Amino acid sequence: MLRRELSSDFNIVSIDLPDHGKSQRSSRFSFEQYAESIIYLLNKLSISKATIVGHSLGGKVAMQIALTNENLVEALVVLDIAPVAYTPRHKSVFNALLNVNLQQITERKEANNIMAEYITEPSVRQFLLKSLYQDNKTQSWHWRFNLDLLYRDYSLLSEALNIEHSYNKPVMFLKGELSDYLQPQYTKHTIALFPKSRVRVVQGAGHWLHAEKPAECAKHIRTFLRN
């Protein structure tokens, strides 16, 4: 969604994190390992400078990359996440995904109906359902993300970034107006790591702001990168 909004203005490489999309599967979650995988790919593509954009877990990985490879990252855009530890917040999402019986569904609509019991926002369900696919040979259904690992290692995903030094280039944090992921009490720690950061608010959006308000998110990103 966000890529479509920005593709006419920028050269974009959409990257699936490990354990997401068509990327490799891991045996254990690690911010460092995820960041190293992205850096490796950028090097393989001969990309020596890039603006990194990431949402939620992707935002934390993007921050990890910037903090450890400042020369690679020209600017950073983080969607609705801070570099701090969080208490569990994705219970409804995991409940929705885990209650979809992949052996019993026959079409995507059935999965959507099950998930609607736990996730009320249609745009969020549609965003998650983009990762549901049917194998052409066996006709069986699968998630493209490694649901078992993400559920098992959720506490690790929720930890703070453990880095002492700062990233001293422009950073924009995009906050969903209706989300509580970016709290005033996180500001001191965030500024310590990202002293040149600013915050912009996407009106009427929750945590999944890029799925709910892709055009408005793109507008903020476009303005930030052109200034």
PyMOL CGO cylinders between C-alpha atoms (Angstrom):
from pymol import cmd
from pymol.cgo import CYLINDER

trace = [
    CYLINDER, 0.00, 0.00, 0.00, 2.65, 2.49, 1.04, 0.3, 1, 1, 1, 1, 1, 1,
    CYLINDER, 2.65, 2.49, 1.04, 4.97, 1.43, -1.74, 0.3, 1, 1, 1, 1, 1, 1,
    CYLINDER, 4.97, 1.43, -1.74, 2.27, 2.09, -4.33, 0.3, 1, 1, 1, 1, 1, 1,
    CYLINDER, 2.27, 2.09, -4.33, 1.78, 5.60, -2.96, 0.3, 1, 1, 1, 1, 1, 1,
    CYLINDER, 1.78, 5.60, -2.96, 5.49, 6.45, -3.13, 0.3, 1, 1, 1, 1, 1, 1,
    CYLINDER, 5.49, 6.45, -3.13, 6.74, 4.49, -6.16, 0.3, 1, 1, 1, 1, 1, 1,
    CYLINDER, 6.74, 4.49, -6.16, 6.31, 7.40, -8.59, 0.3, 1, 1, 1, 1, 1, 1,
    CYLINDER, 6.31, 7.40, -8.59, 8.56, 9.64, -6.48, 0.3, 1, 1, 1, 1, 1, 1,
    CYLINDER, 8.56, 9.64, -6.48, 11.32, 7.33, -5.24, 0.3, 1, 1, 1, 1, 1, 1,
    CYLINDER, 11.32, 7.33, -5.24, 13.26, 4.22, -6.17, 0.3, 1, 1, 1, 1, 1, 1,
    CYLINDER, 13.26, 4.22, -6.17, 11.87, 1.71, -3.70, 0.3, 1, 1, 1, 1, 1, 1,
    CYLINDER, 11.87, 1.71, -3.70, 13.09, -1.72, -2.65, 0.3, 1, 1, 1, 1, 1, 1,
    CYLINDER, 13.09, -1.72, -2.65, 10.48, -3.57, -0.59, 0.3, 1, 1, 1, 1, 1, 1,
    CYLINDER, 10.48, -3.57, -0.59, 12.19, -6.00, 1.75, 0.3, 1, 1, 1, 1, 1, 1,
    CYLINDER, 12.19, -6.00, 1.75, 10.55, -8.80, 3.70, 0.3, 1, 1, 1, 1, 1, 1,
    CYLINDER, 10.55, -8.80, 3.70, 12.11, -9.22, 7.13, 0.3, 1, 1, 1, 1, 1, 1,
    CYLINDER, 12.11, -9.22, 7.13, 13.35, -12.71, 8.01, 0.3, 1, 1, 1, 1, 1, 1,
    CYLINDER, 13.35, -12.71, 8.01, 10.37, -14.87, 8.99, 0.3, 1, 1, 1, 1, 1, 1,
    CYLINDER, 10.37, -14.87, 8.99, 8.11, -12.65, 6.84, 0.3, 1, 1, 1, 1, 1, 1,
    CYLINDER, 8.11, -12.65, 6.84, 7.01, -12.92, 3.23, 0.3, 1, 1, 1, 1, 1, 1,
    CYLINDER, 7.01, -12.92, 3.23, 9.39, -14.99, 1.11, 0.3, 1, 1, 1, 1, 1, 1,
    CYLINDER, 9.39, -14.99, 1.11, 12.47, -14.35, 3.26, 0.3, 1, 1, 1, 1, 1, 1,
    CYLINDER, 12.47, -14.35, 3.26, 14.35, -17.10, 5.07, 0.3, 1, 1, 1, 1, 1, 1,
    CYLINDER, 14.35, -17.10, 5.07, 13.07, -18.60, 8.29, 0.3, 1, 1, 1, 1, 1, 1,
    CYLINDER, 13.07, -18.60, 8.29, 14.94, -18.25, 11.58, 0.3, 1, 1, 1, 1, 1, 1,
    CYLINDER, 14.94, -18.25, 11.58, 15.26, -20.50, 14.60, 0.3, 1, 1, 1, 1, 1, 1,
    CYLINDER, 15.26, -20.50, 14.60, 15.26, -17.59, 17.06, 0.3, 1, 1, 1, 1, 1, 1,
    CYLINDER, 15.26, -17.59, 17.06, 14.41, -13.89, 16.84, 0.3, 1, 1, 1, 1, 1, 1,
    CYLINDER, 14.41, -13.89, 16.84, 17.16, -11.27, 17.13, 0.3, 1, 1, 1, 1, 1, 1,
    CYLINDER, 17.16, -11.27, 17.13, 17.17, -7.55, 16.26, 0.3, 1, 1, 1, 1, 1, 1,
    CYLINDER, 17.17, -7.55, 16.26, 20.84, -7.89, 15.35, 0.3, 1, 1, 1, 1, 1, 1,
    CYLINDER, 20.84, -7.89, 15.35, 20.25, -10.85, 13.05, 0.3, 1, 1, 1, 1, 1, 1,
    CYLINDER, 20.25, -10.85, 13.05, 17.31, -9.19, 11.31, 0.3, 1, 1, 1, 1, 1, 1,
    CYLINDER, 17.31, -9.19, 11.31, 19.32, -5.98, 10.78, 0.3, 1, 1, 1, 1, 1, 1,
    CYLINDER, 19.32, -5.98, 10.78, 22.30, -7.90, 9.43, 0.3, 1, 1, 1, 1, 1, 1,
    CYLINDER, 22.30, -7.90, 9.43, 20.05, -9.65, 6.91, 0.3, 1, 1, 1, 1, 1, 1,
    CYLINDER, 20.05, -9.65, 6.91, 18.80, -6.31, 5.55, 0.3, 1, 1, 1, 1, 1, 1,
    CYLINDER, 18.80, -6.31, 5.55, 22.32, -4.88, 5.40, 0.3, 1, 1, 1, 1, 1, 1,
    CYLINDER, 22.32, -4.88, 5.40, 23.54, -7.97, 3.56, 0.3, 1, 1, 1, 1, 1, 1,
    CYLINDER, 23.54, -7.97, 3.56, 20.80, -7.60, 0.95, 0.3, 1, 1, 1, 1, 1, 1,
    CYLINDER, 20.80, -7.60, 0.95, 21.51, -3.89, 0.43, 0.3, 1, 1, 1, 1, 1, 1,
    CYLINDER, 21.51, -3.89, 0.43, 25.18, -4.72, -0.10, 0.3, 1, 1, 1, 1, 1, 1,
    CYLINDER, 25.18, -4.72, -0.10, 24.26, -7.45, -2.61, 0.3, 1, 1, 1, 1, 1, 1,
    CYLINDER, 24.26, -7.45, -2.61, 22.18, -4.86, -4.49, 0.3, 1, 1, 1, 1, 1, 1,
    CYLINDER, 22.18, -4.86, -4.49, 25.11, -2.41, -4.42, 0.3, 1, 1, 1, 1, 1, 1,
    CYLINDER, 25.11, -2.41, -4.42, 23.06, 0.10, -2.44, 0.3, 1, 1, 1, 1, 1, 1,
    CYLINDER, 23.06, 0.10, -2.44, 25.51, 2.19, -0.42, 0.3, 1, 1, 1, 1, 1, 1,
    CYLINDER, 25.51, 2.19, -0.42, 23.04, 4.88, 0.70, 0.3, 1, 1, 1, 1, 1, 1,
    CYLINDER, 23.04, 4.88, 0.70, 19.34, 4.51, 1.52, 0.3, 1, 1, 1, 1, 1, 1,
    CYLINDER, 19.34, 4.51, 1.52, 16.45, 5.96, 3.45, 0.3, 1, 1, 1, 1, 1, 1,
    CYLINDER, 16.45, 5.96, 3.45, 15.01, 3.19, 5.61, 0.3, 1, 1, 1, 1, 1, 1,
    CYLINDER, 15.01, 3.19, 5.61, 11.27, 3.08, 6.33, 0.3, 1, 1, 1, 1, 1, 1,
    CYLINDER, 11.27, 3.08, 6.33, 9.84, 0.57, 8.79, 0.3, 1, 1, 1, 1, 1, 1,
    CYLINDER, 9.84, 0.57, 8.79, 6.63, -0.04, 10.74, 0.3, 1, 1, 1, 1, 1, 1,
    CYLINDER, 6.63, -0.04, 10.74, 6.35, -1.58, 14.21, 0.3, 1, 1, 1, 1, 1, 1,
    CYLINDER, 6.35, -1.58, 14.21, 8.83, -4.49, 14.31, 0.3, 1, 1, 1, 1, 1, 1,
    CYLINDER, 8.83, -4.49, 14.31, 10.18, -3.26, 10.99, 0.3, 1, 1, 1, 1, 1, 1,
    CYLINDER, 10.18, -3.26, 10.99, 10.60, 0.15, 12.59, 0.3, 1, 1, 1, 1, 1, 1,
    CYLINDER, 10.60, 0.15, 12.59, 12.69, -1.29, 15.41, 0.3, 1, 1, 1, 1, 1, 1,
    CYLINDER, 12.69, -1.29, 15.41, 14.85, -3.16, 12.91, 0.3, 1, 1, 1, 1, 1, 1,
    CYLINDER, 14.85, -3.16, 12.91, 15.20, 0.04, 10.87, 0.3, 1, 1, 1, 1, 1, 1,
    CYLINDER, 15.20, 0.04, 10.87, 16.38, 1.85, 14.01, 0.3, 1, 1, 1, 1, 1, 1,
    CYLINDER, 16.38, 1.85, 14.01, 18.83, -0.97, 14.73, 0.3, 1, 1, 1, 1, 1, 1,
    CYLINDER, 18.83, -0.97, 14.73, 20.28, -0.60, 11.22, 0.3, 1, 1, 1, 1, 1, 1,
    CYLINDER, 20.28, -0.60, 11.22, 20.62, 3.18, 11.54, 0.3, 1, 1, 1, 1, 1, 1,
    CYLINDER, 20.62, 3.18, 11.54, 22.25, 2.99, 14.97, 0.3, 1, 1, 1, 1, 1, 1,
    CYLINDER, 22.25, 2.99, 14.97, 24.81, 0.42, 13.87, 0.3, 1, 1, 1, 1, 1, 1,
    CYLINDER, 24.81, 0.42, 13.87, 25.40, 1.57, 10.25, 0.3, 1, 1, 1, 1, 1, 1,
    CYLINDER, 25.40, 1.57, 10.25, 24.97, 5.34, 10.15, 0.3, 1, 1, 1, 1, 1, 1,
    CYLINDER, 24.97, 5.34, 10.15, 26.96, 5.70, 6.91, 0.3, 1, 1, 1, 1, 1, 1,
    CYLINDER, 26.96, 5.70, 6.91, 24.47, 3.46, 5.10, 0.3, 1, 1, 1, 1, 1, 1,
    CYLINDER, 24.47, 3.46, 5.10, 21.31, 5.23, 6.27, 0.3, 1, 1, 1, 1, 1, 1,
    CYLINDER, 21.31, 5.23, 6.27, 20.76, 8.75, 4.90, 0.3, 1, 1, 1, 1, 1, 1,
    CYLINDER, 20.76, 8.75, 4.90, 17.47, 9.24, 6.75, 0.3, 1, 1, 1, 1, 1, 1,
    CYLINDER, 17.47, 9.24, 6.75, 15.07, 7.16, 8.77, 0.3, 1, 1, 1, 1, 1, 1,
    CYLINDER, 15.07, 7.16, 8.77, 11.26, 6.94, 8.90, 0.3, 1, 1, 1, 1, 1, 1,
    CYLINDER, 11.26, 6.94, 8.90, 9.75, 4.94, 11.76, 0.3, 1, 1, 1, 1, 1, 1,
    CYLINDER, 9.75, 4.94, 11.76, 6.04, 4.18, 11.81, 0.3, 1, 1, 1, 1, 1, 1,
    CYLINDER, 6.04, 4.18, 11.81, 4.39, 4.01, 15.24, 0.3, 1, 1, 1, 1, 1, 1,
    CYLINDER, 4.39, 4.01, 15.24, 7.06, 2.42, 17.41, 0.3, 1, 1, 1, 1, 1, 1,
    CYLINDER, 7.06, 2.42, 17.41, 9.70, 3.67, 19.85, 0.3, 1, 1, 1, 1, 1, 1,
    CYLINDER, 9.70, 3.67, 19.85, 13.08, 2.07, 20.69, 0.3, 1, 1, 1, 1, 1, 1,
    CYLINDER, 13.08, 2.07, 20.69, 11.73, 0.99, 24.08, 0.3, 1, 1, 1, 1, 1, 1,
    CYLINDER, 11.73, 0.99, 24.08, 10.41, -2.18, 25.69, 0.3, 1, 1, 1, 1, 1, 1,
    CYLINDER, 10.41, -2.18, 25.69, 6.67, -2.81, 25.35, 0.3, 1, 1, 1, 1, 1, 1,
    CYLINDER, 6.67, -2.81, 25.35, 4.24, -4.92, 27.29, 0.3, 1, 1, 1, 1, 1, 1,
    CYLINDER, 4.24, -4.92, 27.29, 2.34, -7.48, 25.16, 0.3, 1, 1, 1, 1, 1, 1,
    CYLINDER, 2.34, -7.48, 25.16, 0.02, -5.65, 22.75, 0.3, 1, 1, 1, 1, 1, 1,
    CYLINDER, 0.02, -5.65, 22.75, -0.76, -8.02, 19.88, 0.3, 1, 1, 1, 1, 1, 1,
    CYLINDER, -0.76, -8.02, 19.88, -3.04, -10.48, 21.65, 0.3, 1, 1, 1, 1, 1, 1,
    CYLINDER, -3.04, -10.48, 21.65, -5.95, -9.78, 19.30, 0.3, 1, 1, 1, 1, 1, 1,
    CYLINDER, -5.95, -9.78, 19.30, -3.74, -10.18, 16.22, 0.3, 1, 1, 1, 1, 1, 1,
    CYLINDER, -3.74, -10.18, 16.22, -2.28, -13.48, 17.42, 0.3, 1, 1, 1, 1, 1, 1,
    CYLINDER, -2.28, -13.48, 17.42, -5.74, -14.70, 18.42, 0.3, 1, 1, 1, 1, 1, 1,
    CYLINDER, -5.74, -14.70, 18.42, -7.03, -13.85, 14.95, 0.3, 1, 1, 1, 1, 1, 1,
    CYLINDER, -7.03, -13.85, 14.95, -4.17, -15.61, 13.17, 0.3, 1, 1, 1, 1, 1, 1,
    CYLINDER, -4.17, -15.61, 13.17, -4.01, -18.66, 15.43, 0.3, 1, 1, 1, 1, 1, 1,
    CYLINDER, -4.01, -18.66, 15.43, -7.76, -19.27, 15.14, 0.3, 1, 1, 1, 1, 1, 1,
    CYLINDER, -7.76, -19.27, 15.14, -7.62, -19.57, 11.36, 0.3, 1, 1, 1, 1, 1, 1,
    CYLINDER, -7.62, -19.57, 11.36, -7.50, -23.33, 10.78, 0.3, 1, 1, 1, 1, 1, 1,
    CYLINDER, -7.50, -23.33, 10.78, -5.42, -23.57, 7.62, 0.3, 1, 1, 1, 1, 1, 1,
    CYLINDER, -5.42, -23.57, 7.62, -6.45, -27.21, 7.11, 0.3, 1, 1, 1, 1, 1, 1,
    CYLINDER, -6.45, -27.21, 7.11, -10.15, -26.37, 7.03, 0.3, 1, 1, 1, 1, 1, 1,
    CYLINDER, -10.15, -26.37, 7.03, -10.53, -23.09, 5.13, 0.3, 1, 1, 1, 1, 1, 1,
    CYLINDER, -10.53, -23.09, 5.13, -11.29, -23.25, 1.42, 0.3, 1, 1, 1, 1, 1, 1,
    CYLINDER, -11.29, -23.25, 1.42, -11.06, -19.56, 0.55, 0.3, 1, 1, 1, 1, 1, 1,
    CYLINDER, -11.06, -19.56, 0.55, -9.60, -16.30, 1.86, 0.3, 1, 1, 1, 1, 1, 1,
    CYLINDER, -9.60, -16.30, 1.86, -13.06, -15.01, 2.77, 0.3, 1, 1, 1, 1, 1, 1,
    CYLINDER, -13.06, -15.01, 2.77, -13.40, -17.69, 5.44, 0.3, 1, 1, 1, 1, 1, 1,
    CYLINDER, -13.40, -17.69, 5.44, -10.15, -16.56, 7.07, 0.3, 1, 1, 1, 1, 1, 1,
    CYLINDER, -10.15, -16.56, 7.07, -11.33, -12.97, 6.99, 0.3, 1, 1, 1, 1, 1, 1,
    CYLINDER, -11.33, -12.97, 6.99, -14.59, -13.90, 8.71, 0.3, 1, 1, 1, 1, 1, 1,
    CYLINDER, -14.59, -13.90, 8.71, -12.74, -15.73, 11.49, 0.3, 1, 1, 1, 1, 1, 1,
    CYLINDER, -12.74, -15.73, 11.49, -10.28, -12.87, 11.98, 0.3, 1, 1, 1, 1, 1, 1,
    CYLINDER, -10.28, -12.87, 11.98, -13.14, -10.35, 12.15, 0.3, 1, 1, 1, 1, 1, 1,
    CYLINDER, -13.14, -10.35, 12.15, -14.06, -11.80, 15.55, 0.3, 1, 1, 1, 1, 1, 1,
    CYLINDER, -14.06, -11.80, 15.55, -10.76, -10.47, 16.91, 0.3, 1, 1, 1, 1, 1, 1,
    CYLINDER, -10.76, -10.47, 16.91, -9.80, -7.56, 14.62, 0.3, 1, 1, 1, 1, 1, 1,
    CYLINDER, -9.80, -7.56, 14.62, -12.53, -5.03, 13.87, 0.3, 1, 1, 1, 1, 1, 1,
    CYLINDER, -12.53, -5.03, 13.87, -10.63, -2.89, 11.33, 0.3, 1, 1, 1, 1, 1, 1,
    CYLINDER, -10.63, -2.89, 11.33, -11.12, -4.28, 7.80, 0.3, 1, 1, 1, 1, 1, 1,
    CYLINDER, -11.12, -4.28, 7.80, -7.94, -2.57, 6.54, 0.3, 1, 1, 1, 1, 1, 1,
    CYLINDER, -7.94, -2.57, 6.54, -5.85, -4.31, 9.19, 0.3, 1, 1, 1, 1, 1, 1,
    CYLINDER, -5.85, -4.31, 9.19, -7.35, -7.71, 8.34, 0.3, 1, 1, 1, 1, 1, 1,
    CYLINDER, -7.35, -7.71, 8.34, -6.71, -7.14, 4.64, 0.3, 1, 1, 1, 1, 1, 1,
    CYLINDER, -6.71, -7.14, 4.64, -3.13, -6.15, 5.38, 0.3, 1, 1, 1, 1, 1, 1,
    CYLINDER, -3.13, -6.15, 5.38, -2.56, -9.37, 7.33, 0.3, 1, 1, 1, 1, 1, 1,
    CYLINDER, -2.56, -9.37, 7.33, -4.39, -11.48, 4.76, 0.3, 1, 1, 1, 1, 1, 1,
    CYLINDER, -4.39, -11.48, 4.76, -1.91, -10.38, 2.10, 0.3, 1, 1, 1, 1, 1, 1,
    CYLINDER, -1.91, -10.38, 2.10, 0.38, -12.94, 3.74, 0.3, 1, 1, 1, 1, 1, 1,
    CYLINDER, 0.38, -12.94, 3.74, -2.11, -15.80, 3.32, 0.3, 1, 1, 1, 1, 1, 1,
    CYLINDER, -2.11, -15.80, 3.32, -1.57, -17.87, 0.18, 0.3, 1, 1, 1, 1, 1, 1,
    CYLINDER, -1.57, -17.87, 0.18, -2.64, -21.16, -1.34, 0.3, 1, 1, 1, 1, 1, 1,
    CYLINDER, -2.64, -21.16, -1.34, -0.09, -23.62, -2.68, 0.3, 1, 1, 1, 1, 1, 1,
    CYLINDER, -0.09, -23.62, -2.68, -0.84, -24.25, -6.36, 0.3, 1, 1, 1, 1, 1, 1,
    CYLINDER, -0.84, -24.25, -6.36, 0.16, -27.92, -6.18, 0.3, 1, 1, 1, 1, 1, 1,
    CYLINDER, 0.16, -27.92, -6.18, -1.34, -29.08, -2.91, 0.3, 1, 1, 1, 1, 1, 1,
    CYLINDER, -1.34, -29.08, -2.91, -4.09, -26.44, -2.66, 0.3, 1, 1, 1, 1, 1, 1,
    CYLINDER, -4.09, -26.44, -2.66, -3.16, -26.09, 1.01, 0.3, 1, 1, 1, 1, 1, 1,
    CYLINDER, -3.16, -26.09, 1.01, -3.14, -22.70, 2.74, 0.3, 1, 1, 1, 1, 1, 1,
    CYLINDER, -3.14, -22.70, 2.74, -0.12, -21.13, 4.47, 0.3, 1, 1, 1, 1, 1, 1,
    CYLINDER, -0.12, -21.13, 4.47, 1.00, -17.91, 6.13, 0.3, 1, 1, 1, 1, 1, 1,
    CYLINDER, 1.00, -17.91, 6.13, 4.04, -16.30, 4.55, 0.3, 1, 1, 1, 1, 1, 1,
    CYLINDER, 4.04, -16.30, 4.55, 5.27, -15.17, 7.97, 0.3, 1, 1, 1, 1, 1, 1,
    CYLINDER, 5.27, -15.17, 7.97, 6.69, -17.60, 10.52, 0.3, 1, 1, 1, 1, 1, 1,
    CYLINDER, 6.69, -17.60, 10.52, 3.74, -17.44, 12.90, 0.3, 1, 1, 1, 1, 1, 1,
    CYLINDER, 3.74, -17.44, 12.90, 5.05, -20.08, 15.30, 0.3, 1, 1, 1, 1, 1, 1,
    CYLINDER, 5.05, -20.08, 15.30, 8.36, -18.27, 15.84, 0.3, 1, 1, 1, 1, 1, 1,
    CYLINDER, 8.36, -18.27, 15.84, 6.81, -14.80, 16.10, 0.3, 1, 1, 1, 1, 1, 1,
    CYLINDER, 6.81, -14.80, 16.10, 4.32, -16.06, 18.67, 0.3, 1, 1, 1, 1, 1, 1,
    CYLINDER, 4.32, -16.06, 18.67, 6.96, -17.98, 20.64, 0.3, 1, 1, 1, 1, 1, 1,
    CYLINDER, 6.96, -17.98, 20.64, 9.53, -15.14, 20.64, 0.3, 1, 1, 1, 1, 1, 1,
    CYLINDER, 9.53, -15.14, 20.64, 7.08, -12.27, 21.05, 0.3, 1, 1, 1, 1, 1, 1,
    CYLINDER, 7.08, -12.27, 21.05, 8.73, -11.21, 24.31, 0.3, 1, 1, 1, 1, 1, 1,
    CYLINDER, 8.73, -11.21, 24.31, 12.03, -10.76, 22.45, 0.3, 1, 1, 1, 1, 1, 1,
    CYLINDER, 12.03, -10.76, 22.45, 10.35, -8.68, 19.74, 0.3, 1, 1, 1, 1, 1, 1,
    CYLINDER, 10.35, -8.68, 19.74, 8.99, -6.43, 22.49, 0.3, 1, 1, 1, 1, 1, 1,
    CYLINDER, 8.99, -6.43, 22.49, 12.35, -5.64, 24.08, 0.3, 1, 1, 1, 1, 1, 1,
    CYLINDER, 12.35, -5.64, 24.08, 14.12, -2.28, 23.88, 0.3, 1, 1, 1, 1, 1, 1,
    CYLINDER, 14.12, -2.28, 23.88, 17.03, -1.69, 21.53, 0.3, 1, 1, 1, 1, 1, 1,
    CYLINDER, 17.03, -1.69, 21.53, 20.21, -2.21, 23.50, 0.3, 1, 1, 1, 1, 1, 1,
    CYLINDER, 20.21, -2.21, 23.50, 22.56, 0.32, 21.90, 0.3, 1, 1, 1, 1, 1, 1,
    CYLINDER, 22.56, 0.32, 21.90, 24.52, 3.04, 23.66, 0.3, 1, 1, 1, 1, 1, 1,
    CYLINDER, 24.52, 3.04, 23.66, 25.37, 5.51, 20.87, 0.3, 1, 1, 1, 1, 1, 1,
    CYLINDER, 25.37, 5.51, 20.87, 23.08, 7.71, 18.77, 0.3, 1, 1, 1, 1, 1, 1,
    CYLINDER, 23.08, 7.71, 18.77, 22.12, 8.18, 15.12, 0.3, 1, 1, 1, 1, 1, 1,
    CYLINDER, 22.12, 8.18, 15.12, 22.73, 11.81, 14.17, 0.3, 1, 1, 1, 1, 1, 1,
    CYLINDER, 22.73, 11.81, 14.17, 20.84, 12.18, 10.90, 0.3, 1, 1, 1, 1, 1, 1,
    CYLINDER, 20.84, 12.18, 10.90, 17.21, 13.16, 10.20, 0.3, 1, 1, 1, 1, 1, 1,
    CYLINDER, 17.21, 13.16, 10.20, 14.53, 10.86, 11.60, 0.3, 1, 1, 1, 1, 1, 1,
    CYLINDER, 14.53, 10.86, 11.60, 10.76, 11.12, 11.37, 0.3, 1, 1, 1, 1, 1, 1,
    CYLINDER, 10.76, 11.12, 11.37, 8.48, 9.17, 13.68, 0.3, 1, 1, 1, 1, 1, 1,
    CYLINDER, 8.48, 9.17, 13.68, 4.95, 8.80, 12.31, 0.3, 1, 1, 1, 1, 1, 1,
    CYLINDER, 4.95, 8.80, 12.31, 2.35, 8.29, 15.02, 0.3, 1, 1, 1, 1, 1, 1,
    CYLINDER, 2.35, 8.29, 15.02, -1.16, 7.00, 14.50, 0.3, 1, 1, 1, 1, 1, 1,
    CYLINDER, -1.16, 7.00, 14.50, -3.47, 9.47, 16.23, 0.3, 1, 1, 1, 1, 1, 1,
    CYLINDER, -3.47, 9.47, 16.23, -5.47, 6.67, 17.85, 0.3, 1, 1, 1, 1, 1, 1,
    CYLINDER, -5.47, 6.67, 17.85, -2.44, 4.57, 18.78, 0.3, 1, 1, 1, 1, 1, 1,
    CYLINDER, -2.44, 4.57, 18.78, -0.68, 4.56, 22.14, 0.3, 1, 1, 1, 1, 1, 1,
    CYLINDER, -0.68, 4.56, 22.14, 2.66, 3.19, 20.94, 0.3, 1, 1, 1, 1, 1, 1,
    CYLINDER, 2.66, 3.19, 20.94, 4.41, 6.58, 21.04, 0.3, 1, 1, 1, 1, 1, 1,
    CYLINDER, 4.41, 6.58, 21.04, 4.00, 7.91, 24.55, 0.3, 1, 1, 1, 1, 1, 1,
    CYLINDER, 4.00, 7.91, 24.55, 5.43, 11.14, 26.06, 0.3, 1, 1, 1, 1, 1, 1,
    CYLINDER, 5.43, 11.14, 26.06, 7.43, 9.11, 28.58, 0.3, 1, 1, 1, 1, 1, 1,
    CYLINDER, 7.43, 9.11, 28.58, 9.39, 7.54, 25.71, 0.3, 1, 1, 1, 1, 1, 1,
    CYLINDER, 9.39, 7.54, 25.71, 10.61, 10.90, 24.42, 0.3, 1, 1, 1, 1, 1, 1,
    CYLINDER, 10.61, 10.90, 24.42, 13.76, 11.21, 26.55, 0.3, 1, 1, 1, 1, 1, 1,
    CYLINDER, 13.76, 11.21, 26.55, 15.09, 7.80, 25.55, 0.3, 1, 1, 1, 1, 1, 1,
    CYLINDER, 15.09, 7.80, 25.55, 14.14, 8.32, 21.90, 0.3, 1, 1, 1, 1, 1, 1,
    CYLINDER, 14.14, 8.32, 21.90, 15.84, 11.73, 21.69, 0.3, 1, 1, 1, 1, 1, 1,
    CYLINDER, 15.84, 11.73, 21.69, 18.97, 10.30, 23.29, 0.3, 1, 1, 1, 1, 1, 1,
    CYLINDER, 18.97, 10.30, 23.29, 19.26, 7.79, 20.44, 0.3, 1, 1, 1, 1, 1, 1,
    CYLINDER, 19.26, 7.79, 20.44, 17.84, 10.02, 17.69, 0.3, 1, 1, 1, 1, 1, 1,
    CYLINDER, 17.84, 10.02, 17.69, 18.62, 13.67, 18.55, 0.3, 1, 1, 1, 1, 1, 1,
    CYLINDER, 18.62, 13.67, 18.55, 17.51, 14.94, 15.11, 0.3, 1, 1, 1, 1, 1, 1,
    CYLINDER, 17.51, 14.94, 15.11, 14.11, 13.28, 15.20, 0.3, 1, 1, 1, 1, 1, 1,
    CYLINDER, 14.11, 13.28, 15.20, 10.66, 14.80, 14.80, 0.3, 1, 1, 1, 1, 1, 1,
    CYLINDER, 10.66, 14.80, 14.80, 7.17, 13.40, 15.26, 0.3, 1, 1, 1, 1, 1, 1,
    CYLINDER, 7.17, 13.40, 15.26, 4.22, 13.75, 12.89, 0.3, 1, 1, 1, 1, 1, 1,
    CYLINDER, 4.22, 13.75, 12.89, 0.70, 12.48, 13.55, 0.3, 1, 1, 1, 1, 1, 1,
    CYLINDER, 0.70, 12.48, 13.55, -1.48, 10.65, 11.04, 0.3, 1, 1, 1, 1, 1, 1,
    CYLINDER, -1.48, 10.65, 11.04, -5.01, 11.72, 11.86, 0.3, 1, 1, 1, 1, 1, 1,
    CYLINDER, -5.01, 11.72, 11.86, -7.67, 9.07, 12.37, 0.3, 1, 1, 1, 1, 1, 1,
    CYLINDER, -7.67, 9.07, 12.37, -5.22, 6.17, 12.23, 0.3, 1, 1, 1, 1, 1, 1,
    CYLINDER, -5.22, 6.17, 12.23, -4.28, 3.54, 14.78, 0.3, 1, 1, 1, 1, 1, 1,
    CYLINDER, -4.28, 3.54, 14.78, -1.13, 1.44, 15.04, 0.3, 1, 1, 1, 1, 1, 1,
    CYLINDER, -1.13, 1.44, 15.04, -1.56, 0.01, 11.54, 0.3, 1, 1, 1, 1, 1, 1,
    CYLINDER, -1.56, 0.01, 11.54, -1.47, 3.51, 10.05, 0.3, 1, 1, 1, 1, 1, 1,
    CYLINDER, -1.47, 3.51, 10.05, 0.21, 2.51, 6.77, 0.3, 1, 1, 1, 1, 1, 1,
    CYLINDER, 0.21, 2.51, 6.77, -2.67, 0.12, 6.06, 0.3, 1, 1, 1, 1, 1, 1,
    CYLINDER, -2.67, 0.12, 6.06, -5.39, 2.46, 7.30, 0.3, 1, 1, 1, 1, 1, 1,
    CYLINDER, -5.39, 2.46, 7.30, -4.10, 5.76, 5.87, 0.3, 1, 1, 1, 1, 1, 1,
    CYLINDER, -4.10, 5.76, 5.87, -1.47, 4.99, 3.21, 0.3, 1, 1, 1, 1, 1, 1,
    CYLINDER, -1.47, 4.99, 3.21, -1.96, 8.23, 1.28, 0.3, 1, 1, 1, 1, 1, 1,
    CYLINDER, -1.96, 8.23, 1.28, -1.54, 10.40, 4.38, 0.3, 1, 1, 1, 1, 1, 1,
    CYLINDER, -1.54, 10.40, 4.38, 1.51, 8.41, 5.51, 0.3, 1, 1, 1, 1, 1, 1,
    CYLINDER, 1.51, 8.41, 5.51, 3.03, 8.83, 2.06, 0.3, 1, 1, 1, 1, 1, 1,
    CYLINDER, 3.03, 8.83, 2.06, 2.37, 12.57, 2.15, 0.3, 1, 1, 1, 1, 1, 1,
    CYLINDER, 2.37, 12.57, 2.15, 4.26, 12.94, 5.42, 0.3, 1, 1, 1, 1, 1, 1,
    CYLINDER, 4.26, 12.94, 5.42, 7.15, 10.83, 4.13, 0.3, 1, 1, 1, 1, 1, 1,
    CYLINDER, 7.15, 10.83, 4.13, 7.33, 12.75, 0.86, 0.3, 1, 1, 1, 1, 1, 1,
    CYLINDER, 7.33, 12.75, 0.86, 7.43, 16.09, 2.69, 0.3, 1, 1, 1, 1, 1, 1,
    CYLINDER, 7.43, 16.09, 2.69, 10.07, 14.86, 5.13, 0.3, 1, 1, 1, 1, 1, 1,
    CYLINDER, 10.07, 14.86, 5.13, 12.40, 13.56, 2.44, 0.3, 1, 1, 1, 1, 1, 1,
    CYLINDER, 12.40, 13.56, 2.44, 12.07, 16.62, 0.22, 0.3, 1, 1, 1, 1, 1, 1,
    CYLINDER, 12.07, 16.62, 0.22, 12.90, 19.14, 2.96, 0.3, 1, 1, 1, 1, 1, 1,
]
cmd.load_cgo(trace, "trace")
